[in-house]
Amino acid sequence: MLPNILLCLFLVPDNVKITEQCLMFETNLAGNDLGPVIENIPKIDQCQDLCSADPECKFWSYKHDEEKCQKKTSDAGKAYDYHFMSGANDCSPYHPSGIVIFDCLPVTPRISF
């Protein structure tokens, strides 16, 4: 059986560079939690908005398949996890950073032989 993969559709204008600290694909920031996990957050930009509205929040991690958001005080504890996308509080997946993420979905590849 093949594992699920994360399919994200996004647009990056030519004048915008994605930095490692800005948007971290397939990355969970373990530890340094700021408050409890926030549930029922259907879109990644809502997680970033919650972080940017909190002066103590510096980073965020979003678990797309469970629609959960965790605000963070640091980007320490970076760990690969395809269920997550993380980012800095001032790096939105939407304008004004220039990056537009339309949606992310877990998909199971189907290969026929």
C-alpha positions in Angstrom: 0.0 0.0 0.0 1.3 3.4 -0.9 1.3 6.2 1.7 -0.8 9.3 1.4 0.9 12.4 0.0 0.0 16.0 0.5 -1.1 17.9 -2.7 -1.0 21.7 -2.4 -2.0 24.0 -5.1 -0.3 27.4 -4.8 0.8 30.3 -6.9 4.0 32.3 -6.2 4.6 35.5 -8.2 8.0 35.9 -9.8 9.0 38.7 -7.4 8.4 36.5 -4.2 10.9 34.2 -2.7 9.9 31.4 -0.4 12.3 31.2 2.5 12.7 28.2 4.7 11.6 30.1 7.7 8.6 31.7 6.0 6.6 28.6 4.8 7.8 25.2 5.9 6.1 22.5 3.9 5.7 19.0 5.5 7.1 20.4 8.8 5.8 20.3 12.4 7.3 22.6 15.0 7.4 20.3 18.0 7.2 22.0 21.4 7.1 25.7 22.2 3.3 25.7 22.2 1.4 28.9 23.0 -1.9 27.8 24.5 -4.0 24.8 23.6 -4.4 23.3 20.1 -7.1 25.3 18.2 -9.6 22.9 16.4 -12.0 23.4 13.5 -9.7 25.6 11.5 -10.6 24.7 7.9 -8.0 26.8 6.1 -4.3 27.4 6.6 -4.6 31.1 6.4 -6.9 31.2 9.4 -4.1 29.6 11.5 -1.6 32.2 10.3 -4.2 34.9 11.1 -4.6 33.6 14.7 -0.9 33.7 15.2 -0.4 37.2 13.7 -3.1 38.5 16.0 -1.3 37.3 19.1 1.8 39.4 20.0 3.4 36.4 21.8 3.0 34.1 18.7 6.1 33.9 16.5 5.3 30.8 14.4 2.4 28.4 13.8 1.9 24.7 12.8 -1.2 23.6 10.9 -2.3 20.0 10.7 -4.4 20.0 7.5 -6.0 16.5 7.7 -7.4 17.3 11.2 -7.9 21.1 10.7 -5.9 21.9 13.8 -3.7 25.0 14.5 -1.0 25.4 17.1 0.5 28.8 17.8 4.2 28.7 18.7 6.7 30.9 20.5 9.7 29.5 18.5 10.6 27.5 15.3 12.7 25.2 17.4 11.9 21.5 17.1 11.5 21.3 13.3 10.4 17.8 12.4 9.4 16.3 9.0 5.7 15.4 9.0 3.7 15.5 5.8 0.5 16.1 7.8 1.8 19.6 8.8 2.7 22.9 7.3 4.3 25.6 9.5 5.2 29.2 9.1 6.3 32.5 10.6 3.6 34.9 12.1 4.4 37.5 9.4 4.4 35.1 6.5 0.9 34.5 5.4 0.0 31.8 2.8 -2.0 34.6 1.3 -1.3 38.2 0.2 0.6 40.4 1.2 3.5 37.8 1.2 2.6 37.1 -2.4 2.1 33.4 -1.8 -1.4 32.1 -2.4 -2.2 28.6 -1.3 -5.5 27.5 -2.8 -5.8 24.3 -0.7 -4.0 21.3 0.5 -5.4 17.7 0.5 -4.0 14.4 1.4 -4.1 12.0 -1.6 -3.3 8.3 -2.1 -1.5 7.7 -5.3 -3.0 5.0 -7.5 -0.5 3.1 -9.7 -1.6 0.4 -12.1 0.8 -2.1 -13.6 
